[in-house]
Amino acid sequence: MFDILVYLFENYIHNEADIYVNHADLTKELSKAGFHDDDIFRALKWLDRLSALQENQTKPYLSKVASNSTRIFTADEYRKIDIPGQGFLMFLEQVNVLDATTREMVIDRVMDLDSASISLDDLKWVVLMVLFNVPGRESAYAQMEDLIFDEVDGPLH
């Protein structure tokens, strides 16, 4: 399912293609690209839930998150997001890429993925997807985009 999300993000959303394609046409195209119908359905549902979060239609707790609160991960979150991932989320908050609300959106979307755990690289993609349509977070999105696409290989001197 995650491969489909990245595929859609790279080919439709990130490239500013027409993202208002109906689900039936999109499902056909994704099937032709080699993705399985069950995974396509779950990916589209995941994106619908992300859209609802970004429009603040669901999860009313998102609007009540205090900016000076400390986030304690649940046991399930701890199993899914390892220590490096948790540290990365904390780092993103410290450099103002994420705020408390967008952090909670990221965690919500990570928990809805169908894998038992998430890699740091996949977590970065989820953060990018969450930030894409959040009003007022354009500079945070740009910073996150730089973190994903402008990584330097090897040691820095």
Secondary structure, 3 states (H helix, E strand, C coil): CHHHHHHHHHHHHCCCCCCCCCHHHHHHHHHHCCCCHHHHHHHHHHHHHHHHHHCCCCCHHHHHCCCCCCCCCCHHHHHHECHHHHHHHHHHHHCCCCCHHHHHHHHHHHHCCCCCCECHHHHHHHHHHHHHCCCCCHHHHHHHHHHHHCCCCCCCC
